[in-house]
Amino acid sequence: MITLYAFRWVPDFAKGYVRDLRVRWALEEAGIPYRERLIGLDEKTAPDYLAIQPFGQVPAIEEDGALLFESGAIVLGIARRSEALMPIDPAGRARTEAWMFAALNSVEPAIANLADIDIFAEGEAWAAARRPAVVEMIDEKLSLLEGWLGDRDHLEGRFSAGDLLMTTVLRDLEHTDLVERRPRLAAYRDRCMTRPAFAKALADQLRSFEGNEPEG
């Protein structure tokens, strides 16, 4: 059985957004059972965990002695095992993989930059000066993404791991109105988030934090 490594505590603003959510969601869509291994913040830099996740982050997974880290790589591995997340034809698989990389490389970096500005550098003069350019960059990405979607329900006509990752990226803008300004894009995000597998994954991540005290 797959063992999923995740944190047992994070600050309130991060609950529901930690990257193991992507893996939980993919496993739920694929119908693959797993068990949690929750670690404390003091464990993430311990030698034993760094041997599993070289950067001390989550998620990581272990299955039959094989280790894998980075949420995108893990979701890709799961998708390659499940037609629910990736078509079986070579062209469909390639397109799914392209959208997975697009979510994590073409869209996410600018959004992550904005999160750093709004959450971790709030009130800093440099952040206020930098924010308009970052918002402009995100707006351009979202405009192109919405243009691609058009009247499609999903990126390639059916839900795939590409939609899964893209949705988790768009969720990181929920503290802004940047997605809501684009009704078709907001509807796409919400459509993906109404999937039962997403609801189960989110509930399971939130449950993992219950009753756990802040760590030094």
TITIDREN-623627 format. One line per field, with one value per residue: residue in three letters; z, x, y of N, C-alpha, C in turn; residue number from 1. Coordinates in steps of 0.05 Angstrom, whole numbers, plus 32768, in hexadecimal, padded with zeros to 4 digits. Layout:
REM residues N
rest: c(ala;...)
n.z: c(Z;...)
n.x: c(X;...)
n.y: c(Y;...)
ca.z: c(Z;...)
ca.x: c(X;...)
ca.y: c(Y;...)
c.z: c(Z;...)
c.x: c(X;...)
c.y: c(Y;...)
nr: c(NUM;...)
//
This chain:
REM residues 216
rest: c(met;ile;thr;leu;tyr;ala;phe;arg;trp;val;pro;asp;phe;ala;lys;gly;tyr;val;arg;asp;leu;arg;val;arg;trp;ala;leu;glu;glu;ala;gly;ile;pro;tyr;arg;glu;arg;leu;ile;gly;leu;asp;glu;lys;thr;ala;pro;asp;tyr;leu;ala;ile;gln;pro;phe;gly;gln;val;pro;ala;ile;glu;glu;asp;gly;ala;leu;leu;phe;glu;ser;gly;ala;ile;val;leu;gly;ile;ala;arg;arg;ser;glu;ala;leu;met;pro;ile;asp;pro;ala;gly;arg;ala;arg;thr;glu;ala;trp;met;phe;ala;ala;leu;asn;ser;val;glu;pro;ala;ile;ala;asn;leu;ala;asp;ile;asp;ile;phe;ala;glu;gly;glu;ala;trp;ala;ala;ala;arg;arg;pro;ala;val;val;glu;met;ile;asp;glu;lys;leu;ser;leu;leu;glu;gly;trp;leu;gly;asp;arg;asp;his;leu;glu;gly;arg;phe;ser;ala;gly;asp;leu;leu;met;thr;thr;val;leu;arg;asp;leu;glu;his;thr;asp;leu;val;glu;arg;arg;pro;arg;leu;ala;ala;tyr;arg;asp;arg;cys;met;thr;arg;pro;ala;phe;ala;lys;ala;leu;ala;asp;gln;leu;arg;ser;phe;glu;gly;asn;glu;pro;glu;gly)
n.z: c(8000;7FF3;8017;802E;803B;8063;8082;80C8;80E0;80CC;80C1;80C7;8097;8070;8072;804E;8020;801B;7FF6;7FF6;7FEE;7FB7;7FAB;7FCB;7FB3;7F7E;7F8A;7F9F;7F72;7F51;7F6D;7F90;7FCA;8006;803C;8072;8087;80B6;80C2;80EF;80F2;8106;80F4;80BE;80AC;80BE;80B7;80A7;808E;8067;8046;802C;8017;7FF9;8002;802F;802E;8024;7FF7;7FFF;7FE8;7FF7;7FDE;7FE0;7FEC;7FC7;7FBB;7FB2;7FA3;7FA1;7F8D;7F59;7F3C;7F58;7F4F;7F18;7F14;7F2C;7F09;7EDA;7EE6;7EE5;7EC1;7ECE;7ED7;7EAD;7E67;7E3F;7E0D;7DE6;7DD3;7DF1;7E25;7E21;7E1A;7E4A;7E6E;7E5C;7E6C;7EA2;7EAD;7E9A;7EC0;7EEE;7EDE;7EB8;7ECE;7F08;7F21;7F20;7F3D;7F6E;7F7B;7F84;7FB1;7FD6;7FDA;7FEE;801C;803A;8037;8045;804C;8043;8022;7FF1;7FDF;7FD5;7FAB;7F85;7F7C;7F54;7F22;7F25;7F2A;7EF8;7ED7;7EE7;7ED8;7EA0;7E97;7EAA;7E87;7E56;7E63;7E6D;7E3A;7E1E;7E36;7E27;7E15;7E2B;7E5B;7E75;7E72;7E47;7E34;7E55;7E9B;7EB8;7ED1;7EC5;7ECB;7F01;7F19;7F05;7F1D;7F53;7F52;7F42;7F6F;7F94;7F8D;7FA9;7FD0;7FB6;7F81;7F4F;7F30;7F33;7F15;7EE3;7ECA;7EAD;7EB8;7EF0;7EF5;7EDE;7F03;7F31;7F20;7F1D;7F53;7F69;7F65;7F82;7F94;7F9D;7FC8;7FEF;7FF4;8005;8036;8052;8055;8076;80A3;80B6;80D1;80FE;8144;814B;8167;8160;8148;815D)
n.x: c(8011;8008;802C;8021;8044;803A;802E;8021;8011;8003;8004;7FC6;7FB8;7FCC;7FB2;7F8F;7FA8;7FD9;800B;8004;7FCF;7FC5;7FD9;7FBA;7F88;7F90;7F99;7F67;7F46;7F5B;7F4E;7F71;7F89;7FA6;7FD3;7FDF;801B;802A;8053;8079;808E;80C0;80D6;80DE;8110;8130;8161;814C;811B;812C;8145;811A;80FD;8120;8120;8105;80CE;8086;8059;806F;8076;8074;807A;807B;80B2;80C5;80D3;80B7;80B6;809E;8065;804F;806B;805B;8023;8024;8039;800F;7FE6;7FF7;7FEA;7FB4;7F79;7F51;7F6A;7F8B;7F8A;7F8C;7FA2;7FDC;7FE1;7FBB;7FD0;8000;7FED;7FD3;7FFF;801A;7FF8;7FFB;8030;802C;800A;802A;8059;8050;8026;8022;8053;8050;8022;8030;8057;8037;801B;8045;8051;8020;8015;8044;8064;8046;8037;806B;8095;80AE;8090;805D;806B;807A;804D;8024;803B;8041;800B;7FF9;8016;7FFF;7FCA;7FCF;7FDE;7FB0;7F89;7F9A;7F94;7F5C;7F4B;7F5C;7F3B;7F07;7EC8;7ECF;7EC8;7EF2;7F3B;7F4C;7F1D;7F0B;7F0E;7F4E;7F90;7FAB;7F83;7F7A;7FAB;7FAD;7F80;7F8D;7FB6;7F9B;7F7A;7F9C;7F95;7F6A;7F68;7F63;7F41;7F4C;7F42;7F0A;7EFC;7EF8;7EC8;7EC1;7EF0;7EEF;7EC2;7ED5;7EFE;7EDE;7EBD;7EE0;7EED;7EBE;7EBE;7EB7;7EE5;7F0A;7EF1;7EF4;7F2C;7F3B;7F1F;7F38;7F6D;7F65;7F51;7F7F;7F9B;7F7F;7F79;7FAF;7FE6;8005;8049;808C)
n.y: c(7FE8;802E;805E;809E;80D8;810F;814F;8157;8185;81C7;820F;8234;824E;822E;81FE;81CD;81DA;81C5;81A0;8169;8161;815D;812B;8109;8113;8100;80C9;80BC;80C4;809D;8070;8057;803B;8057;8066;8094;80B5;80DE;8115;813D;8183;8185;8156;8159;8168;8141;810D;80DA;80E8;810B;80E8;80D4;80FF;812D;8165;816F;8177;816F;814E;8109;80C6;8080;803F;7FFC;7FFD;8021;8065;80A7;80EC;8131;8151;8155;812E;8100;8100;80FA;80C6;80A9;80B5;809B;8068;8065;8068;808B;80BB;80C3;80BC;807F;807E;808F;80C4;80E0;80D7;80F3;8128;8130;812D;815A;8184;817D;818B;81C0;81D7;81D7;81F1;821B;8239;8235;824D;8287;828F;827A;829E;82CB;82BA;82B7;82EE;8303;82E7;82DA;8307;8331;8376;8386;83B5;83A9;837F;8396;83B7;8392;8373;8384;8378;8341;8331;8342;831E;82EE;82F6;82F7;82C1;82A7;82BB;82A5;826F;826C;8279;824C;8225;8234;821E;81ED;81B8;81A3;81A2;8181;816B;8142;8131;8131;8121;8150;8178;8171;8182;81B6;81CD;81CC;81F1;8220;8226;823E;8273;8283;82A9;82D7;82FD;82ED;82C0;82BE;82EA;82D6;82B5;8283;8268;8266;8246;8217;8208;8201;81D8;81AD;81AA;8197;8162;8122;8107;8130;814B;8123;811D;8150;8153;812A;813D;816B;8153;8139;815F;816A;8176;8179;8199;81DB;81DE;81E9)
ca.z: c(8000;7FF3;802F;8027;804F;8064;809C;80DC;80E8;80BD;80C8;80BE;807B;805E;8074;8036;8008;801A;7FDD;7FF7;7FE4;7F9C;7FAA;7FD6;7F9E;7F69;7F94;7FA1;7F56;7F46;7F7D;7F9B;7FE7;8011;8058;8078;809B;80BC;80CE;80FB;80E5;810F;80E6;80A1;80A5;80C9;80A2;809D;807C;804F;8034;801D;8009;7FFD;8009;8048;8028;801F;7FFE;7FF4;7FEB;7FF7;7FD7;7FDC;7FED;7FB3;7FC5;7F9E;7FAF;7F90;7F88;7F3C;7F34;7F64;7F41;7EFE;7F18;7F31;7EF0;7EC7;7EEF;7EE7;7EAB;7ED9;7ED7;7E94;7E52;7E39;7DF3;7DE9;7DCF;7E09;7E3B;7E1D;7E1F;7E67;7E7A;7E55;7E7D;7EBE;7EAE;7E97;7EDA;7F01;7ED4;7EAB;7EDE;7F25;7F2C;7F24;7F53;7F87;7F81;7F90;7FCC;7FE7;7FDF;7FFD;8036;8049;8036;8048;8059;803A;800C;7FD8;7FD6;7FCA;7F91;7F72;7F78;7F3B;7F0B;7F28;7F23;7EDB;7ECC;7EEC;7EC7;7E85;7E97;7EAD;7E6E;7E42;7E6B;7E68;7E1D;7E15;7E3F;7E17;7E1F;7E35;7E77;7E7F;7E60;7E2F;7E2F;7E6B;7EB2;7EB8;7EE4;7EBE;7ED8;7F1E;7F21;7EFF;7F31;7F6C;7F4E;7F43;7F8B;7FA3;7F89;7FB6;7FE1;7FA3;7F6F;7F34;7F21;7F32;7EFF;7ECA;7ED1;7EA2;7EC6;7F0A;7EF2;7EDA;7F1D;7F43;7F15;7F26;7F70;7F72;7F62;7F9C;7F9B;7FA8;7FE2;8001;7FF8;8016;8051;805E;805D;808C;80BB;80BF;80E2;8116;815E;814D;8171;8151;814E;815F)
ca.x: c(8000;8016;802E;8023;8050;802D;8033;800B;8009;800B;7FF5;7FAB;7FB5;7FD6;7FA1;7F7F;7FB7;7FF3;800C;7FFB;7FB3;7FC6;7FDD;7FA1;7F73;7F96;7F95;7F4A;7F3C;7F65;7F45;7F88;7F89;7FC0;7FD3;7FEE;8031;802B;806C;807B;80A0;80DB;80DF;80E2;812D;813F;816E;813A;8108;813A;814A;8102;80F7;8139;811D;80F6;80B3;8072;8057;8080;8068;8084;806A;808C;80CD;80CB;80CD;80B3;80AF;8094;8048;804A;8076;804A;800A;8029;803B;7FF5;7FD6;7FFF;7FDE;7F97;7F6B;7F41;7F7A;7F9B;7F81;7F9E;7FAF;7FF5;7FDD;7FAD;7FE2;8013;7FDF;7FCF;8018;8021;7FE9;8006;8048;8024;8000;8040;806F;8047;8012;8026;8068;8047;800E;803F;8064;8023;8016;805B;804D;8008;8014;805D;8071;8031;8040;8086;8094;80B6;807A;8049;8075;807C;8034;8015;8047;803B;7FEF;7FF7;8020;7FEB;7FB3;7FD5;7FDC;7F94;7F7C;7FA0;7F87;7F40;7F47;7F5E;7F24;7EEF;7EB0;7ED6;7EC5;7F0D;7F50;7F4D;7F03;7F03;7F1E;7F67;7FA4;7FB0;7F6F;7F7F;7FC1;7FA6;7F6D;7F9C;7FC4;7F87;7F70;7FAE;7F8D;7F50;7F69;7F60;7F2A;7F57;7F33;7EEE;7EF7;7EF6;7EB3;7EC6;7F07;7EE5;7EB0;7EE6;7F0A;7EC9;7EB4;7EF3;7EEC;7EA6;7EC2;7EB8;7F01;7F16;7EE5;7EFF;7F48;7F3C;7F16;7F4D;7F84;7F5D;7F4F;7F99;7FA5;7F6D;7F83;7FCC;7FEE;801B;8064;80A0)
ca.y: c(8000;8047;806F;80BA;80E9;8129;815D;8154;81A0;81DE;8227;8233;8257;8219;81E6;81CA;81E2;81B7;8192;814D;8160;8154;810E;80FD;8116;80ED;80AE;80B8;80C1;8083;805A;8049;803F;805F;806C;80AC;80B6;80FA;811D;8157;8195;817E;813E;815C;816A;812A;80FD;80C5;80F3;8116;80D1;80CF;8118;813B;8181;8170;8180;815A;8132;80F4;80AD;8068;8028;7FE4;8005;8036;8080;80BC;8106;8146;814B;8151;8113;80EB;8100;80EE;80A9;809E;80B7;8087;804F;8067;8075;80A1;80D3;80C6;80AA;8069;8081;809E;80E1;80EA;80D7;8109;8141;8132;8134;8175;8195;817B;819D;81DB;81E1;81DA;8201;8234;8247;8236;825E;82A2;828F;8275;82B7;82DD;82B0;82C0;830B;830A;82D9;82DA;8321;8346;838E;838E;83C8;839D;836E;83A7;83C0;837C;8365;8389;836A;8325;832E;8344;8305;82D9;82FD;82ED;82A4;829F;82C2;8290;8256;826E;8278;8230;8216;823A;8211;81D2;81B3;819C;81AA;8170;815F;8130;8136;8122;812B;816C;8188;816E;8194;81D2;81D6;81D1;820A;8236;822A;824F;828F;8287;82C1;82EE;82FA;82EB;82AB;82C5;82FD;82C7;82A1;8269;825C;825F;822F;81FF;8201;81F7;81BE;8199;81A8;818A;8145;8114;8100;8148;8150;810F;8124;8168;814C;8119;814E;817C;8141;8132;8175;816D;816F;817B;81B4;81E8;81D4;81FE)
c.z: c(8000;800E;8026;803F;804D;8080;80AF;80E6;80D4;80C7;80BB;80A0;8067;805E;805B;801D;8007;8003;7FDE;7FEE;7FC8;7F9A;7FB5;7FC1;7F88;7F72;7F96;7F85;7F4B;7F56;7F8A;7FB9;7FF0;802F;805D;808A;80A0;80CB;80DA;80ED;80ED;8101;80CA;8099;80B2;80B3;8096;8089;8063;803C;8023;800C;800D;8005;8022;8045;8028;8005;7FF4;7FF7;7FEB;7FF0;7FD0;7FDB;7FDA;7FBE;7FAE;7FAD;7F99;7F86;7F6B;7F33;7F3F;7F55;7F25;7F00;7F1C;7F17;7EDC;7ECE;7EED;7ED0;7EB5;7ED8;7EBD;7E7F;7E4C;7E1F;7DF6;7DE6;7DE7;7E21;7E39;7E23;7E3D;7E75;7E74;7E67;7E9A;7EC0;7EAB;7EB1;7EED;7EF8;7EC7;7EBC;7EFB;7F2E;7F32;7F3B;7F6D;7F8F;7F8E;7FAD;7FDF;7FEE;7FF2;8019;8047;804A;8039;8057;8051;8022;7FF1;7FCD;7FC9;7FAE;7F7C;7F6A;7F5D;7F23;7F0D;7F21;7F05;7ECD;7ECF;7EDA;7EAA;7E83;7E98;7E94;7E58;7E49;7E66;7E4A;7E13;7E1D;7E2E;7E24;7E29;7E52;7E84;7E6A;7E46;7E2C;7E45;7E82;7EB1;7ECE;7EDE;7ECB;7EF6;7F27;7F1C;7F14;7F4B;7F6A;7F50;7F5F;7F9B;7F9E;7F98;7FC9;7FD0;7F93;7F52;7F23;7F1E;7F1C;7EE5;7ECF;7EC6;7EB1;7EE3;7F09;7EEE;7EF4;7F2F;7F3A;7F1E;7F44;7F7A;7F6F;7F7E;7FA6;7FA7;7FC4;7FF6;8008;800A;8033;8060;8066;8076;80A6;80C6;80D2;80FC;812F;8160;8154;815F;815A;814D;8147)
c.x: c(8012;8015;8033;802E;8044;8032;801B;8001;8014;7FFB;7FD9;7FA8;7FBC;7FC4;7F8F;7F8F;7FD3;7FF3;8005;7FDE;7FB2;7FC8;7FC5;7F8B;7F78;7F91;7F77;7F3E;7F43;7F5A;7F5B;7F89;7FA5;7FBD;7FE5;8006;8035;8045;806A;808F;80BD;80E7;80E7;80FF;813D;814A;815C;8126;8115;8143;8132;80FB;810F;8137;810C;80DA;80A0;8064;806F;8070;807C;8072;807D;80A9;80D6;80C2;80C9;80AB;80A8;8077;8043;8053;8064;8030;800E;802B;8021;7FE4;7FDE;7FF4;7FC0;7F8B;7F59;7F50;7F8A;7F90;7F95;7FAD;7FC7;7FF1;7FCF;7FBE;7FF6;8006;7FDA;7FE9;8020;8012;7FF2;801F;8041;8019;8016;8056;8066;8034;8019;803C;805E;8033;801C;804D;8050;801D;802C;8058;8037;8008;802D;806B;805C;803C;805C;8084;809B;809F;8064;8051;8075;8061;8026;8021;8041;801D;7FEB;8000;800B;7FD3;7FB7;7FD3;7FBF;7F83;7F81;7F94;7F69;7F3A;7F49;7F45;7F0C;7ED6;7EB6;7ED0;7EE0;7F22;7F52;7F33;7EF9;7F17;7F37;7F79;7FAD;7F9D;7F73;7F94;7FB9;7F92;7F7B;7FAC;7FB1;7F7C;7F82;7FA8;7F73;7F50;7F66;7F46;7F33;7F4A;7F16;7EE8;7EF2;7EE2;7EB8;7EDC;7EFE;7ED2;7EBF;7EF2;7EF5;7EBF;7EC7;7EF2;7ED3;7EA8;7EC4;7ED4;7F0F;7F0B;7EF1;7F1C;7F4B;7F35;7F2B;7F65;7F7C;7F5B;7F6A;7FA5;7F95;7F7B;7FA1;7FD4;8004;8036;8078;80B2)
c.y: c(8019;8055;808C;80CA;8105;8135;8158;8170;81B4;81F6;8226;823A;8241;8200;81E4;81D0;81D5;81A3;8174;814A;8155;8136;80FF;80FD;8101;80D0;80A8;80B4;80A6;806B;804A;804F;8049;8063;8085;80A6;80D4;8100;8138;8169;818F;8166;8143;8160;8154;8119;80E7;80D0;80FF;8100;80CA;80E7;812B;8158;8185;817B;8168;8162;8121;80DA;8096;8050;8011;7FEB;801B;8051;8094;80D5;8119;813F;8146;8136;80FD;80E9;80F3;80CF;809C;809E;80A2;806B;804F;8075;808B;80BC;80D8;80B3;8094;806D;8093;80BC;80EE;80EB;80EE;8124;8145;813A;8151;8189;8194;818D;81BA;81E7;81E8;81ED;821B;8245;824B;824A;827B;82A3;828B;828F;82CB;82D4;82B9;82DE;8310;82FE;82DD;82F5;8337;835E;8397;83A0;83BB;838C;837F;83B1;83AA;8370;836B;837A;834C;831F;832F;832A;82EF;82DD;82F3;82CF;829B;82A5;82AD;8276;8256;826D;825C;8221;821B;822E;81F4;81D0;81AE;81A3;819B;8160;814C;8136;8125;812D;8148;817F;8188;8182;81B1;81DD;81DC;81EB;8222;823B;823C;826C;8295;829F;82DB;82EA;82F6;82D6;82B3;82DA;82F0;82B0;8285;825A;8254;8247;8215;81F6;81F4;81DC;81A8;8194;819A;816B;8138;810E;8119;814D;813C;8116;813C;8162;813C;812A;815F;816B;813B;8147;8177;8165;8171;8197;81C0;81DE;81EB;81FD)
nr: c(1;2;3;4;5;6;7;8;9;10;11;12;13;14;15;16;17;18;19;20;21;22;23;24;25;26;27;28;29;30;31;32;33;34;35;36;37;38;39;40;41;42;43;44;45;46;47;48;49;50;51;52;53;54;55;56;57;58;59;60;61;62;63;64;65;66;67;68;69;70;71;72;73;74;75;76;77;78;79;80;81;82;83;84;85;86;87;88;89;90;91;92;93;94;95;96;97;98;99;100;101;102;103;104;105;106;107;108;109;110;111;112;113;114;115;116;117;118;119;120;121;122;123;124;125;126;127;128;129;130;131;132;133;134;135;136;137;138;139;140;141;142;143;144;145;146;147;148;149;150;151;152;153;154;155;156;157;158;159;160;161;162;163;164;165;166;167;168;169;170;171;172;173;174;175;176;177;178;179;180;181;182;183;184;185;186;187;188;189;190;191;192;193;194;195;196;197;198;199;200;201;202;203;204;205;206;207;208;209;210;211;212;213;214;215;216)
//
